[in-house]
Amino acid sequence: MRKRNRSARLGMLGIMLLAALCVTGVGYAAWTDESSIDATANLGHVGLVLSPGACSDPQITCAVSAPHTLVVNLTDAAPGNYGCLFTVTNTGTIPVKIQSIDTSGVPAGVAVSVLGVTEGTQIEQAGVHPDSFDGAVMVTVQQSCGGTFSVNVDFSFVQWNMYIA
């Protein structure tokens, strides 16, 4: 009988050790349910250059103001059509799309349009064709208007996969 009693005690001790180990594992898992990783990942960069080009008349000039704004100036403009060329070049490592093209400062009797690029145009990363696009800003001055004024053409670019149509 003593052997049975000793075996029963050893069995009970084993079950208690196993239960203690299980409770310890569950407690440790509940205590460490969060983890944090501090890291930096650089996957690429967006870089765009807006360059003004030649203009159709001496009365019209085009310059870059801010990174993505063309400023078109007309001086003593008679009624008619005027145009300035520009180039958009992607110098970054991520393709971009043109999200929007906005004009501001357009006086009454003047129409402004952008040719060659549209919203949604994708410009590939540097070194991949086409990594640049040529465009033109066309300004039409009607008969009842003329004079000296300035028009801003603002381009908004986004990473290609962030474009919202």
Order of alpha helices (4+ residues) and beta strands (2+ residues): alpha-beta-beta-beta-beta-beta-beta-beta-beta-beta
